[in-house]
Amino acid sequence: MGPDLWFWVALVATVALLLLALVSGLRRHRRAHLVAGPAAMVSLAIAILLTEQLARLYEFPEPIRSIHLVCAKIGGLLAIPVILTGVWLWRRPGARRAHRVAVFAFVAATLVATVTGLWMFSQATLR
């Protein structure tokens, strides 16, 4: 299997795990959330690494690529407050509001990065 197939598998797995983490967190199913949340972050990291490999096979229009890279970097950086507030919440229930804000900012940024990434790949040409 080529890097393109592995990328799409990782992307779908990441989206599924993020949804599971979000739903289990909102429903306060702690065990499922404590598995799905970290698994989603690991899957996201794998998807990012596979994106780097896949990007070597394509030419992207520079304006779209620039927009996507900003969105993707913001989304990636917003994972850090999610992780930090998640650990904080694990230790102190009073951190729930901070974690929720961090999660929703991360989810919004990730959605934007995903949409701009799909847009970017839709305009790409093979090298």
C-alpha positions in Angstrom: 0.0 0.0 0.0 1.3 3.4 -0.9 1.5 6.5 1.3 -1.7 7.9 -0.1 -3.8 5.0 1.2 -2.1 5.0 4.6 -2.7 8.7 4.8 -6.5 8.3 4.2 -6.6 5.4 6.7 -4.9 7.6 9.3 -7.2 10.6 8.5 -10.4 8.5 8.8 -9.1 6.9 12.0 -8.2 10.3 13.5 -11.7 11.7 12.7 -13.4 8.6 14.2 -11.3 8.8 17.3 -11.8 12.5 17.7 -15.6 12.0 17.4 -15.4 9.2 19.9 -13.3 11.3 22.3 -15.7 14.3 21.9 -18.9 12.2 22.4 -17.5 10.2 25.3 -16.2 13.4 26.9 -19.5 15.2 26.6 -21.4 12.2 28.0 -18.8 11.9 30.8 -17.9 8.3 29.9 -14.5 8.7 31.5 -13.0 5.3 30.5 -13.8 5.6 26.9 -12.7 9.2 26.9 -9.4 8.4 28.5 -8.7 5.9 25.8 -10.1 7.7 22.8 -8.6 11.1 23.6 -4.9 10.1 23.7 -5.5 7.6 20.8 -6.9 10.5 18.7 -3.8 12.6 19.5 -1.5 9.8 18.5 -3.5 9.1 15.3 -3.4 12.8 14.5 0.4 12.8 14.9 0.6 9.8 12.6 -1.7 11.4 10.0 0.6 14.5 10.1 3.7 12.4 9.5 2.0 10.6 6.6 0.9 13.9 5.2 4.5 14.9 4.9 5.3 11.8 2.9 2.3 12.2 0.7 3.0 15.9 0.0 6.3 14.9 -1.7 4.2 13.2 -4.4 2.1 16.2 -5.3 2.4 19.8 -6.4 0.1 22.2 -4.6 -1.0 25.7 -5.6 1.1 27.9 -3.3 -1.8 30.3 -2.1 -3.9 27.3 -1.0 -0.9 25.5 0.5 0.0 28.6 2.5 -3.6 28.9 3.8 -3.7 25.3 4.8 -0.3 25.3 6.5 -1.4 28.2 8.8 -4.7 26.4 9.6 -2.9 23.1 10.2 -0.3 24.6 12.5 -2.9 26.4 14.5 -4.9 23.2 14.9 -1.8 21.2 15.8 -0.7 23.8 18.4 -4.2 23.8 19.9 -3.8 20.1 20.8 -1.3 21.2 23.5 -3.9 23.0 25.6 -6.3 20.1 25.2 -3.7 17.7 26.5 -2.6 20.0 29.4 -6.1 20.8 30.5 -7.1 17.1 30.1 -4.3 16.2 32.6 -5.4 19.1 34.8 -9.0 17.9 34.7 -8.0 14.4 35.5 -6.4 15.8 38.7 -9.0 18.5 39.5 -12.6 18.4 38.4 -12.7 22.2 38.6 -10.7 22.3 35.3 -13.7 21.1 33.3 -14.6 24.5 31.8 -10.9 25.2 30.7 -10.7 21.7 29.1 -14.0 22.2 27.3 -12.9 25.6 25.9 -9.6 24.0 24.8 -11.4 21.1 23.1 -13.9 23.2 21.2 -11.1 25.5 20.0 -9.1 22.5 18.9 -12.1 20.8 17.2 -12.9 24.0 15.3 -9.3 24.5 14.2 -9.0 20.9 13.2 -12.2 21.1 11.1 -10.8 24.2 9.3 -7.5 22.4 8.7 -9.2 19.4 7.4 -11.4 21.4 5.0 -8.5 23.4 3.7 -6.4 20.2 3.4 -9.1 18.6 1.3 -9.3 21.8 -0.8 -5.5 21.7 -1.2 -5.5 18.1 -2.3 -8.4 18.7 -4.7 -6.2 21.2 -6.5 -3.0 19.2 -6.4 -1.3 17.5 -9.4 1.0 14.5 -9.2 4.7 15.1 -9.7 
